[in-house]
Amino acid sequence: MPPASLLAALGGALAASAAVLWFATGSGLVALAFVLAAGVLLGGVVMLDAVRSAPAAEAPAAPDWSVTVAAIERAGEAIAITDRANRMVCANMFFLDSFGANAAPPALPLGREGLEEVTLLARNAWRDGSAALEAVEAADETSWQISATRAGRGDDHLIWRLKPIARAKGADLGSLDLAGPFGKMLSRAGIETAITTADGVIRAVSAGFAERAAGDERATLIGQDFVSFLRSDERDRIFFAREGRAGTPQTLVDIPLVDPEERVTTPGPDEATSLMLLIDSGVGIGSGWDGASQAGVAQLDALLAQLPLGLAMTDRDGRFLFGNEAFLRSVGREGRGLPAFPTDLVTREDKAALSDAVRRHGRGPATSGDVAVRLTNSPEEPVSLGLAGVRGLGEAAVLLSLADTSQENQLRRQVAQATKMQAVGQLAGGVAHDFNNVLTAIIGTCDLMLLRHIPGDSDYDDIQQIRANSNRAASLTRQLLAFSRQQTLRPEIIQLPDVVSEVSPLIKRLLGEKITFYVQHDRNLGPVRADPQQLEQVIMNLAVNARDAIQGNGGPARGDGRGRISLFTRALQAKQVVQLGSEVLPAADYTVLIVQDTGGGIPPHVLPKLFEPFFTTKEQGRGTGLGLSTAYGIVKQSGGFIFADNVTDKSGHPVGARFTVYLPVHRGEMPKKREAAPLASSDWSAGGKVLLVEDEDMVRTVAERALTRAGYEVTACANGEEGLAAIAEGTVDFDLVVSDVVMPGMDGPAMVRAIRARLPQMPVLFMSGYAEEQLRRDIDIPDMHFIAKPFSVASIGDKVGAVLREARANAGAGA
């Protein structure tokens, strides 16, 4: 603004100019017009200068929305502010938690209809200044009350308010006036009511409840313990404590007054209320009977509940009224209760037949019958459902009966599995026996050919290859015999950790570097009686199976092939076995071997077939399917038990497989280990006359040539009758009888018994592909010896020599 001196000077100059103009023109009007025009111009200049010199701080500042956000924070109400472009300017925390930061009204997560309603609401609010909707349902089924109000300097913002429409709260239901007409109406129907807190403290009672509990219908009983007014007997029937057993039994129904979801999201002391209903046993079924018969109805209910036979009742329309525990177990609904209709328990194909049967027995004359149905919990096994029409029990019209056959079905499946395994075992034993005869001939022939060839001959390597493959085939037959529990075992009293330590280095080499092998032994392990070599084979088979599961060969692939195999030994006492509740494992002390892997578990459909021979989930050419079956046979032949199950995580998903072997603890004196007699080379100079009896021509030929080359005089016979005839002729004084066990006509044991009747001291050597222990149990012939098929030329010669030396030594000692 110009200074005051400058303004004074300009004023003087203006006055002087006006005077000059007046004298020059002689007109005062012209002078006055000049003064006014000059004054207006001078005032404009002064104002322009004042505007230019005004400080910049006087410009309007941007709004501070943080203050607005703090002002709109309200519990239970979502508030948001948007501009004309529907961009959200700010919102409180309840809005952000409910809809998110990217949901600017009217673009809220609503259904199609709700979104259209909110968009129309925004238009009306911009036009009229405000608009509201009473209820709009969101995508999560939550209902909201929404309003929008125009605001701001230029009415350029909308303030949105969204309130959730709460469901009926427990406080609303908890405020029911049970002392009024509602409670009296229920009391007349035989139902006494009370409202309690979560701790069982009474908040309100009906007049009938107060009368029966305290003897005064005007008693409030507020603040007292609900259960203090009730008593139960040995059959868990509930009575009013004041009435005792002279009163009628009550059925207690607990009805929570709050939705569980609301109780979690908005907890409060008023929401933990429950409506307690005490219903007389005479109400419902049999309610039309007189008071003297109501106790009989209660006793009938209690009796039906205790019966092992599954019983249920339906009304004339086929709706379930009652079902005892045995019925629930039979239909697989234990712990879940009954559905609405019996047809909900059966498969789709049987629904129509069962519905017609229930309707026929419910509406017609009192008759009985049964219908075959398949339950949804076991559709492969039809059951017989009994139906009987009943009259005089109020709503009850049809009595359903179903025997609880769950244990019977389980036992039937176990017997079927055991029968199948026994049949497969017998088949495997028979195949192994016949195959051993073939292998005996092949191996023996190879041995005889090798006697005529030396290393370097053109045929020597080929013969060795045939012999090696034959020995490999012999190991397969031993696995078959192990599964069928017909393998020759040489049991000893051993400690399980010793066997594990012997086989652990080999297991580590088989597993490789990617799989961790962990061993942990329990203390105070009892000794077991088993063949250590066969037990090593069990551990090896289980470890290899676990390795394949981890690497994805027959199990869920892990990608990198890494995993962990754990081997544990545990001591299990008889009382712990009883606590397990196993129907298979007898109560005894066991030493337990556990092999556990992280291979992803065993599929449920594979578990029943796991120990069957030739069953494998591996690719073709990767396994014979005899590993687990061999382990099963060795364990069972050793008097033990083996089980397979899955290891699960906290959510119940399988994360690995576990094989558990139970071996009974050996009790009694520790027998001295019997040293096996060394099989030295035959005493060529001793010789001897041998009676050889074998029905297989090829085996007889190989054995005869082997013994002849060993220096024995051999008489070969094709069956038991020929062998007995050779003895009866008496032309040869035989020193030893070498015989097969299983032969057509007269078998080996029958022939030997007949020979022993004539020559009691005759030594006997049996040849067989079956197990030695089984033969000794079945044959029961003293002083007999045994050689397992297949055998080599050298082994049968050595065995015959050893038997003859022992016989001559015994004869010399007797003399």
C-alpha positions in Angstrom: 0.0 0.0 0.0 1.5 3.5 -0.9 2.6 5.6 2.1 0.4 8.5 3.5 2.7 11.3 2.1 2.3 10.0 -1.4 -1.5 10.0 -1.0 -1.5 13.6 0.3 0.6 14.7 -2.7 -1.7 12.9 -5.1 -4.7 14.6 -3.4 -3.2 18.1 -3.7 -2.4 17.5 -7.4 -5.9 16.4 -8.1 -7.3 19.5 -6.4 -5.0 21.8 -8.4 -5.9 20.1 -11.7 -9.7 20.6 -11.0 -9.2 24.3 -10.2 -7.3 24.8 -13.4 -10.0 23.0 -15.4 -12.7 25.1 -13.8 -11.0 28.4 -14.6 -10.3 27.2 -18.2 -13.8 26.0 -19.0 -15.8 28.1 -16.7 -17.9 25.0 -15.9 -18.0 23.5 -12.4 -19.8 20.4 -13.7 -16.8 19.4 -15.9 -14.4 20.0 -13.0 -16.5 17.8 -10.7 -16.6 14.9 -13.3 -12.9 15.1 -13.6 -12.4 14.8 -9.8 -14.7 11.8 -9.6 -13.0 9.9 -12.4 -9.6 10.6 -11.1 -10.7 9.5 -7.6 -12.0 6.2 -8.9 -8.8 5.5 -10.8 -6.7 6.3 -7.8 -8.8 4.0 -5.5 -8.4 1.1 -7.9 -4.7 1.5 -7.9 -4.6 1.5 -4.1 -6.7 -1.7 -3.9 -4.6 -3.5 -6.5 -1.5 -2.7 -4.6 -3.1 -4.0 -1.4 -4.1 -7.3 -3.0 -0.6 -7.8 -4.4 1.0 -7.0 -1.1 -1.2 -9.5 0.9 0.8 -12.4 2.6 0.6 -15.9 0.8 -0.3 -17.7 4.1 -3.8 -16.5 3.8 -4.5 -19.2 1.0 -6.9 -22.0 2.2 -5.0 -25.1 3.5 -5.7 -28.9 2.6 -8.0 -30.7 5.0 -6.4 -32.9 7.8 -8.3 -36.2 7.4 -6.5 -37.8 10.4 -8.6 -35.7 12.7 -11.7 -36.9 10.9 -10.7 -40.6 11.2 -10.2 -40.1 14.9 -13.6 -38.5 15.1 -15.5 -41.3 13.3 -14.1 -44.2 15.3 -17.1 -45.9 16.8 -17.5 -49.5 18.0 -20.1 -51.5 16.2 -20.6 -49.0 13.3 -18.7 -48.9 10.0 -18.2 -45.3 8.7 -16.6 -44.2 5.5 -16.3 -40.9 3.5 -16.2 -40.8 -0.3 -15.9 -38.0 -2.8 -17.9 -37.4 -6.0 -15.7 -39.9 -7.9 -16.7 -42.6 -5.4 -13.1 -42.7 -4.1 -12.8 -43.5 -0.4 -11.3 -40.5 1.5 -11.1 -42.1 4.9 -12.8 -44.9 7.0 -12.8 -46.1 10.5 -11.3 -49.4 11.7 -14.6 -51.3 11.9 -15.3 -50.5 8.2 -11.8 -51.7 7.2 -12.1 -54.9 9.2 -15.5 -55.6 7.8 -15.0 -54.8 4.1 -11.3 -54.1 3.5 -9.4 -51.0 2.3 -10.3 -51.5 -1.3 -14.0 -51.6 -0.9 -15.2 -48.0 -1.4 -19.0 -47.5 -1.2 -21.1 -48.2 -3.2 -18.6 -50.9 -4.5 -19.1 -53.2 -1.5 -18.8 -57.0 -1.4 -22.5 -57.6 -1.8 -24.7 -59.7 -4.0 -25.9 -58.4 -7.3 -29.2 -57.2 -6.0 -27.5 -55.6 -2.9 -25.0 -53.8 -5.1 -27.7 -52.3 -7.2 -29.6 -51.1 -4.1 -26.5 -49.4 -2.7 -25.7 -47.8 -6.0 -29.2 -46.4 -6.2 -28.8 -45.2 -2.6 -25.7 -43.2 -3.6 -27.6 -41.5 -6.4 -30.4 -40.5 -4.2 -28.1 -39.2 -1.5 -26.3 -37.0 -4.0 -29.6 -35.7 -5.3 -31.7 -35.4 -2.1 -28.9 -35.0 0.5 -29.5 -38.3 2.3 -30.8 -41.8 1.7 -31.0 -45.1 3.7 -31.6 -48.8 3.3 -33.1 -50.9 6.2 -31.3 -54.2 5.4 -28.8 -55.4 2.8 -27.3 -58.9 2.9 -23.5 -59.2 2.3 -21.6 -62.0 0.7 -20.9 -63.6 4.1 -24.7 -63.6 4.9 -24.3 -60.7 7.3 -27.1 -58.1 7.1 -26.3 -54.4 7.2 -28.4 -51.2 7.7 -26.8 -48.6 5.4 -27.3 -44.8 5.2 -25.5 -42.0 3.2 -25.5 -38.2 3.9 -24.1 -35.5 1.7 -21.6 -33.2 3.4 -18.7 -30.8 2.9 -18.3 -27.1 1.9 -19.5 -27.7 -1.6 -21.6 -30.8 -0.7 -18.9 -32.8 -2.5 -18.6 -35.8 0.0 -20.8 -38.6 1.2 -20.7 -39.9 4.7 -21.6 -43.6 4.8 -22.8 -45.3 7.9 -23.2 -49.1 8.0 -24.6 -51.0 11.1 -24.7 -54.8 11.3 -28.1 -56.2 12.0 -27.5 -58.5 15.0 -29.2 -61.8 15.3 -31.3 -62.6 18.2 -29.1 -62.5 21.3 -29.1 -64.7 24.2 -30.0 -61.8 26.4 -33.3 -61.4 24.5 -34.1 -65.0 24.9 -32.7 -65.1 28.4 -35.3 -62.4 29.4 -38.2 -64.8 28.7 -40.8 -64.5 31.4 -40.9 -68.2 32.5 -43.1 -67.2 35.5 -45.8 -66.0 33.1 -48.2 -67.7 30.7 -45.4 -69.3 28.7 -43.9 -71.2 31.6 -47.3 -72.2 32.9 -48.3 -73.6 29.5 -45.2 -75.8 29.5 -45.8 -76.9 33.1 -49.2 -78.1 32.2 -47.6 -80.2 29.3 -45.3 -81.8 31.8 -42.2 -79.7 30.9 -40.5 -77.6 33.6 -38.2 -74.8 32.5 -35.3 -72.8 33.8 -32.7 -70.4 32.4 -29.2 -70.9 33.7 -25.8 -69.3 33.0 -22.8 -71.2 31.7 -21.8 -72.0 35.3 -25.2 -73.5 36.0 -26.5 -70.6 38.1 -30.2 -70.1 37.9 -31.4 -66.8 36.3 -35.1 -67.6 36.0 -37.5 -70.5 36.6 -41.1 -71.3 35.9 -43.6 -71.6 38.6 -43.9 -75.3 38.1 -40.2 -75.8 38.5 -40.2 -73.7 41.7 -43.1 -75.8 43.0 -41.4 -79.2 42.3 -37.9 -78.1 43.3 -38.6 -76.0 46.4 -42.3 -76.6 47.3 -43.3 -72.9 46.6 -44.3 -71.8 43.1 -43.5 -68.2 44.1 -39.8 -69.0 44.9 -37.5 -67.3 42.4 -34.4 -69.5 43.1 -32.3 -66.9 41.3 -28.6 -67.3 42.0 -28.7 -70.9 43.2 -27.1 -73.9 41.6 -29.4 -75.6 39.1 -28.1 -79.1 39.7 -28.6 -78.8 43.5 -32.3 -79.4 42.9 -31.8 -82.7 40.9 -30.7 -86.2 41.8 -29.8 -89.3 39.8 -30.0 -93.0 40.6 -27.6 -95.9 39.7 -29.2 -96.1 36.3 -28.5 -92.4 35.6 -32.2 -91.5 35.7 -32.8 -87.9 36.8 -35.4 -86.9 39.5 -36.2 -83.8 41.4 -34.3 -83.9 44.7 -37.4 -82.9 46.7 -39.5 -85.7 45.1 -36.9 -88.4 45.1 -37.6 -91.7 43.4 -41.3 -91.3 44.3 -41.4 -88.8 41.5 -41.3 -89.4 37.8 -38.0 -89.6 36.0 -37.0 -86.5 34.0 -35.4 -86.1 30.7 -33.0 -83.1 30.7 -32.6 -81.1 27.5 -30.0 -78.3 27.4 -30.8 -75.7 24.7 -28.1 -73.0 24.2 -29.8 -69.6 23.7 -27.0 -68.2 21.5 -25.6 -69.2 18.1 -22.1 -70.6 18.8 -20.7 -68.3 16.1 -22.0 -65.2 17.9 -20.7 -66.5 21.2 -17.2 -66.6 19.7 -17.3 -63.2 17.9 -19.1 -61.2 20.5 -18.6 -62.8 23.9 -20.5 -61.6 26.8 -21.9 -62.9 30.1 -25.5 -62.7 28.9 -24.8 -64.9 25.9 -23.7 -68.0 27.8 -27.3 -68.7 28.9 -29.1 -72.0 28.4 -32.8 -73.0 28.5 -33.1 -76.1 30.6 -36.1 -78.4 29.9 -37.0 -81.1 32.4 -39.5 -83.4 30.6 -41.5 -86.0 32.5 -41.0 -89.5 31.2 -44.8 -89.8 30.6 -44.6 -87.0 28.1 -44.4 -88.1 24.4 -44.4 -91.9 24.1 -47.2 -93.2 26.2 -48.5 -89.8 27.2 -52.0 -90.9 26.9 -51.6 -93.5 29.7 -52.7 -92.8 33.2 -50.3 -91.7 35.9 -49.9 -95.2 37.2 -48.6 -96.4 33.9 -46.1 -93.6 33.3 -43.5 -95.2 35.6 -43.9 -98.3 33.4 -43.1 -96.3 30.3 -40.0 -95.0 31.9 -38.9 -98.5 32.9 -39.6 -99.6 29.3 -37.4 -96.8 27.9 -34.6 -97.8 30.3 -35.0 -101.4 29.4 -34.8 -100.8 25.7 -31.7 -98.7 26.2 -29.9 -101.5 28.0 -30.7 -104.3 25.7 -27.9 -105.5 23.4 -30.4 -105.8 20.6 -30.6 -102.6 18.5 -34.2 -101.2 18.9 -35.8 -98.0 17.5 -39.3 -96.6 17.2 -40.9 -94.5 14.5 -44.3 -92.8 14.3 -46.9 -93.5 11.6 -45.1 -91.2 9.1 -41.8 -93.0 9.5 -40.0 -90.4 11.7 -37.6 -91.7 14.3 -38.8 -91.3 17.9 -36.3 -93.4 19.8 -33.2 -95.5 19.3 -31.0 -97.2 21.8 -27.2 -97.3 21.8 -27.1 -100.8 20.3 -29.1 -99.6 17.3 -26.9 -96.5 16.9 -23.8 -98.8 16.9 -25.3 -101.1 14.4 -26.1 -98.3 11.9 -22.8 -96.5 12.5 -24.4 -93.4 14.1 -22.9 -93.8 17.6 -22.3 -90.3 19.0 -24.2 -88.6 16.2 -27.8 -89.6 17.0 -30.5 -90.7 14.6 -31.5 -89.0 11.4 -35.0 -88.0 10.7 -36.1 -91.1 8.8 -35.0 -94.8 8.6 -34.5 -94.4 4.9 -31.6 -92.0 5.6 -29.6 -95.0 7.0 -29.8 -97.3 3.9 -28.4 -97.1 0.4 -30.3 -95.4 -2.4 -31.5 -98.7 -3.9 -33.1 -99.8 -0.7 -34.9 -96.5 0.3 -38.1 -97.3 -1.5 -38.5 -100.8 -0.1 -37.8 -99.7 3.5 -40.2 -96.7 3.2 -43.0 -98.9 2.0 -42.4 -101.5 4.7 -42.4 -98.8 7.5 -45.6 -97.2 6.1 -47.3 -100.6 5.8 -46.5 -101.7 9.4 -47.3 -98.2 10.8 -50.7 -97.7 9.3 -52.0 -101.3 9.0 -52.8 -103.9 11.6 -50.2 -104.9 14.1 -47.9 -107.2 12.2 -44.2 -108.1 12.1 -41.7 -109.0 9.4 -38.2 -108.1 8.2 -36.6 -106.6 5.1 -33.1 -107.0 3.8 -31.3 -103.6 3.4 -27.8 -102.4 3.0 -26.7 -99.7 5.4 -24.7 -96.7 4.2 -21.9 -97.4 6.6 -21.4 -100.9 5.2 -23.1 -101.2 1.8 -21.3 -104.4 0.9 -23.0 -106.5 3.7 -26.8 -106.8 3.6 -28.5 -106.9 7.0 -31.9 -108.0 8.1 -34.0 -105.2 9.6 -36.9 -106.4 11.7 -40.2 -104.4 11.7 -43.2 -104.7 14.0 -46.3 -102.6 14.2 -47.2 -101.6 17.7 -50.3 -100.0 19.1 -51.2 -98.3 22.3 -47.9 -96.4 22.7 -49.0 -93.0 21.6 -47.1 -91.7 18.6 -45.0 -94.9 18.4 -46.2 -97.1 15.6 -43.3 -99.2 14.3 -40.6 -101.0 16.2 -37.4 -101.5 14.3 -34.9 -104.2 15.4 -31.3 -104.7 14.2 -28.7 -106.9 15.8 -25.4 -105.3 16.5 -23.2 -107.4 14.2 -20.2 -105.2 14.1 -18.0 -107.5 16.2 -19.4 -110.5 14.3 -18.6 -109.0 11.0 -15.1 -108.1 12.2 -14.6 -111.7 13.4 -15.9 -113.0 10.1 -13.5 -110.9 8.1 -10.6 -112.0 10.3 -11.6 -115.7 9.9 -11.9 -115.2 6.1 -8.5 -113.5 6.0 -6.9 -116.2 8.1 -8.5 -118.9 6.0 -7.3 -117.2 2.8 -3.7 -116.8 4.2 -3.7 -120.5 5.3 -4.8 -121.6 1.9 -2.2 -119.5 0.2 0.4 -120.8 2.6 -0.5 -124.4 1.8 -0.4 -123.6 -1.9 3.0 -121.9 -1.5 4.4 -124.8 0.5 3.2 -127.3 -2.1 4.7 -125.3 -4.9 8.0 -124.8 -3.0 8.1 -128.6 -2.3 7.7 -129.5 -6.0 10.0 -126.8 -7.1 12.7 -127.9 -4.7 12.7 -131.4 -6.4 13.3 -129.7 -9.7 16.1 -127.5 -8.3 17.7 -130.5 -6.6 18.0 -132.2 -10.0 19.3 -129.1 -11.7 21.9 -128.3 -9.0 22.9 -131.9 -8.7 23.4 -132.3 -12.4 25.4 -129.1 -12.5 27.6 -130.4 -9.7 28.2 -133.7 -11.6 29.0 -131.8 -14.8 31.5 -129.5 -12.9 33.3 -132.6 -11.8 34.2 -133.3 -15.5 35.1 -129.7 -16.3 37.8 -127.4 -15.0 37.9 -123.6 -15.0 38.8 -122.5 -18.5 36.7 -125.0 -20.3 34.1 -123.7 -22.8 31.2 -125.1 -20.8 32.5 -124.4 -17.3 31.2 -120.8 -17.1 27.8 -121.8 -18.5 27.4 -124.5 -16.0 28.3 -122.1 -13.2 25.7 -119.7 -14.4 23.0 -122.4 -14.4 24.0 -123.3 -10.9 24.0 -119.7 -9.7 20.5 -119.1 -11.1 19.3 -122.3 -9.5 20.6 -121.2 -6.1 18.8 -117.9 -6.6 15.6 -119.8 -7.4 16.2 -121.9 -4.3 16.2 -118.7 -2.2 12.8 -117.8 -3.6 11.4 -121.2 -2.6 12.8 -120.6 0.9 10.8 -117.3 1.0 7.7 -119.2 0.0 8.3 -121.7 2.8 8.9 -118.9 5.2 5.5 -117.4 4.4 3.8 -120.8 4.7 5.7 -121.3 8.0 7.3 -124.5 6.7 10.9 -123.2 6.6 13.6 -125.0 8.5 14.5 -122.7 11.5 17.3 -123.1 13.9 16.1 -121.1 16.9 18.4 -119.8 19.6 18.0 -117.8 22.7 19.1 -114.3 21.6 19.0 -110.6 22.5 17.3 -108.5 19.8 19.8 -105.6 20.0 22.6 -108.1 19.1 20.7 -109.1 15.9 20.1 -105.4 15.0 23.8 -104.6 15.5 24.8 -107.4 13.2 22.5 -106.3 10.4 22.8 -102.5 10.8 26.0 -102.0 8.6 24.3 -103.8 5.7 21.2 -101.8 6.1 23.1 -98.5 6.0 24.8 -99.5 2.8 21.4 -100.4 1.2 19.8 -97.1 2.3 22.4 -94.8 0.8 23.4 -91.3 2.0 20.0 -89.6 1.5 18.1 -91.7 4.0 18.9 -91.4 7.7 18.9 -94.6 9.7 18.2 -94.2 13.4 18.4 -96.9 16.0 17.2 -96.7 19.7 17.1 -99.6 22.1 15.0 -99.9 25.3 16.4 -101.1 28.5 15.8 -104.4 30.2 14.8 -106.2 27.1 13.9 -109.9 27.6 15.6 -112.6 25.5 13.6 -114.2 22.6 13.8 -117.6 21.0 14.3 -117.2 17.2 16.6 -118.1 14.4 19.0 -115.1 14.3 19.6 -115.5 10.5 15.9 -115.5 9.7 15.3 -112.6 12.1 18.0 -110.6 10.3 16.1 -111.3 7.1 13.0 -109.9 8.7 14.8 -106.7 9.6 16.3 -106.4 6.2 13.0 -106.9 4.4 11.3 -104.3 6.5 14.2 -101.8 6.0 14.2 -102.3 2.2 10.4 -101.9 2.1 10.7 -98.6 4.0 13.5 -97.5 1.7 11.3 -98.1 -1.4 8.4 -96.3 0.2 10.6 -93.2 0.8 12.0 -93.3 -2.7 8.6 -93.6 -4.2 8.9 -97.2 -5.4 5.4 -98.4 -4.4 4.7 -95.5 -2.1 4.1 -91.8 -2.4 7.2 -90.2 -4.0 9.0 -87.6 -2.0 10.8 -86.0 -4.9 14.3 -85.8 -3.6 14.3 -89.4 -2.1 15.3 -88.1 1.3 13.7 -89.5 4.5 14.3 -91.2 7.8 14.0 -94.8 8.9 13.8 -95.4 12.6 14.3 -98.8 14.3 13.2 -99.1 18.0 13.2 -102.0 20.4 10.8 -101.9 23.4 10.0 -104.0 26.4 6.2 -104.6 26.7 4.8 -106.2 29.9 1.7 -108.3 30.1 -0.4 -105.6 31.9 0.5 -103.2 29.1 -0.8 -105.7 26.5 -4.1 -105.9 28.4 -4.4 -102.1 28.3 -3.9 -102.2 24.5 -7.2 -104.1 24.2 -6.0 -106.2 21.3 -8.2 -109.2 20.3 -5.2 -110.8 18.5 -2.3 -110.3 20.9 -2.3 -112.6 23.9 -1.4 -111.1 27.3 2.3 -111.9 27.8 5.7 -110.2 28.0 7.1 -109.2 24.7 10.2 -107.8 23.2 9.0 -105.4 20.5 10.8 -104.4 17.2 9.4 -101.3 15.5 10.5 -100.1 12.0 9.1 -96.7 11.1 9.6 -94.6 8.0 8.6 -91.2 6.5 7.4 -92.6 3.2 3.9 -91.1 3.3 2.0 -94.1 4.8 0.1 -97.1 3.4 -3.2 -96.6 1.5 -6.1 -98.1 3.4 -7.0 -100.5 0.5 -3.5 -101.9 0.6 -3.3 -102.7 4.4 -5.4 -105.9 4.3 -3.3 -107.4 1.4 0.1 -106.2 2.7 1.4 -109.6 3.8 0.0 -111.7 1.0 2.6 -113.4 -1.2 3.2 -111.9 -4.7 1.2 -108.8 -3.8 3.2 -105.6 -4.5 2.5 -102.0 -5.4 5.9 -101.6 -7.1 6.4 -101.4 -10.8 6.8 -104.5 -12.8 10.3 -105.9 -12.4 11.1 -104.0 -9.2 9.9 -106.6 -6.7 8.6 -110.2 -6.3 6.0 -109.4 -3.6 7.6 -111.9 -1.2 9.5 -109.5 1.2 6.8 -108.7 3.6 5.2 -112.2 3.3 8.5 -113.7 4.1 8.8 -111.5 7.2 5.2 -112.4 8.2 5.9 -116.2 7.9 9.2 -116.0 9.9 7.6 -114.0 12.7 4.6 -116.3 12.9 6.8 -119.4 12.8 8.8 -117.9 15.7 5.6 -117.6 17.8 5.4 -113.8 17.3 3.0 -111.3 15.8 3.5 -108.5 13.2 1.2 -105.6 12.5 1.3 -102.7 10.1 -0.3 -99.3 10.5 0.2 -95.6 9.5 1.9 -92.8 11.5 -0.3 -89.7 11.3 0.2 -86.0 12.1 -2.0 -83.8 14.2 -4.5 -83.4 11.5 -4.9 -87.2 11.0 -3.0 -87.4 7.6 -0.6 -90.3 7.2 3.1 -89.3 7.2 4.7 -92.7 7.3 4.3 -96.4 7.8 5.1 -98.4 10.9 5.7 -102.1 11.3 5.6 -103.6 14.8 6.9 -107.1 15.6 6.0 -108.7 18.9 8.3 -111.6 20.0 7.4 -113.4 23.2 10.0 -113.2 25.9 11.7 -116.5 26.6 11.3 -117.8 30.2 13.3 -120.5 31.8 16.9 -121.6 31.8 19.1 -120.4 29.0 20.0 -123.6 27.1 23.4 -124.1 25.9 24.0 -123.5 22.3 24.2 -126.8 20.5 27.2 -126.9 18.3 26.5 -128.3 14.9 28.5 -131.3 13.9 31.0 -130.4 11.3 30.2 -131.7 7.9 33.6 -133.0 7.0 34.3 -134.7 3.7 33.1 -138.3 3.5 35.2 -141.1 4.8 35.9 -142.6 1.4 37.5 -145.7 2.8 34.6 -146.5 5.1 31.9 -146.9 2.4 28.5 -148.4 3.2 25.4 -149.8 1.7 22.6 -147.2 1.3 18.9 -147.8 0.5 17.8 -144.8 -1.6 14.0 -144.3 -1.9 12.8 -141.4 -4.0 9.7 -141.1 -6.3 11.1 -138.3 -8.5 13.2 -139.9 -11.1 15.5 -137.0 -11.7 16.2 -136.5 -8.0 16.8 -140.2 -7.5 19.2 -140.3 -10.4 21.2 -137.3 -9.1 21.3 -138.7 -5.5 22.3 -142.1 -6.7 25.2 -140.8 -8.8 26.3 -138.5 -6.0 26.4 -141.3 -3.4 28.0 -143.7 -5.8 30.8 -141.3 -6.6 31.2 -140.8 -2.8 32.0 -144.5 -2.5 28.7 -145.9 -1.3 26.9 -148.9 -2.6 23.4 -147.6 -3.5 20.2 -149.5 -4.1 17.6 -147.1 -5.6 13.8 -147.6 -5.3 11.0 -145.5 -6.8 8.5 -145.8 -3.9 8.0 -147.0 -0.3 6.7 -150.4 -1.3 9.9 -151.2 -3.3 12.1 -150.0 -0.5 10.3 -152.2 2.1 10.6 -155.1 -0.3 14.3 -154.5 -0.7 14.7 -154.7 3.1 12.5 -157.8 3.3 14.5 -159.7 0.8 17.5 -159.7 3.1 20.0 -160.0 0.3 21.7 -156.8 1.3 22.6 -155.6 4.8 21.9 -151.9 4.5 23.7 -149.5 6.7 21.4 -146.5 6.1 18.0 -145.6 4.6 17.8 -142.4 2.7 14.2 -141.6 1.8 11.9 -138.9 0.6 9.0 -138.0 2.9 6.1 -137.4 0.6 5.6 -140.2 -2.0 2.5 -141.8 -3.7 1.3 -144.9 -2.0 3.4 -145.7 1.0 5.2 -142.5 2.1 8.6 -142.3 3.7 7.6 -142.3 7.4 5.2 -145.3 6.9 8.0 -147.2 5.2 10.5 -146.3 7.9 8.2 -147.5 10.7 7.8 -150.8 9.0 11.6 -151.1 8.6 12.1 -150.2 12.2 9.8 -152.9 13.2 12.2 -155.4 11.7 15.5 -153.4 12.2 15.1 -151.1 15.2 18.6 -149.7 15.0 18.4 -148.8 11.3 19.6 -145.2 10.8 17.3 -143.0 8.7 18.0 -139.8 6.7 14.9 -138.0 5.3 15.0 -135.7 2.3 12.3 -133.1 2.0 11.5 -129.6 0.8 9.4 -129.0 3.9 10.5 -127.6 7.2 12.5 -129.9 9.5 10.5 -128.9 12.7 7.2 -129.5 11.0 8.4 -133.0 9.8 9.6 -133.9 13.3 6.3 -132.9 14.8 4.3 -134.8 12.2 6.5 -137.9 11.8 7.6 -138.4 15.4 10.3 -141.1 14.6 13.2 -141.2 17.0 16.8 -141.0 15.8 16.0 -139.7 12.4 18.1 -137.2 10.4 17.1 -134.6 7.9 18.6 -132.9 4.8 16.7 -130.1 3.1 16.1 -129.9 -0.6 17.6 -128.7 -2.8 21.0 -130.1 -1.9 24.2 -130.3 -3.8 26.2 -133.4 -4.7 28.8 -132.6 -2.0 26.2 -131.8 0.7 24.3 -135.1 0.4 27.6 -137.1 0.4 28.8 -135.2 3.5 25.5 -135.7 5.3 25.3 -139.4 4.6 28.9 -139.8 5.8 28.1 -137.8 9.0 25.0 -140.0 9.7 26.9 -143.2 9.2 29.8 -142.1 11.5 27.3 -141.2 14.2 25.5 -144.5 13.9 28.8 -146.5 14.1 29.9 -144.4 17.1 26.6 -145.1 18.9 26.9 -148.8 18.0 30.4 -148.9 19.4 29.4 -147.2 22.6 26.5 -149.6 23.0 28.8 -152.6 22.6 
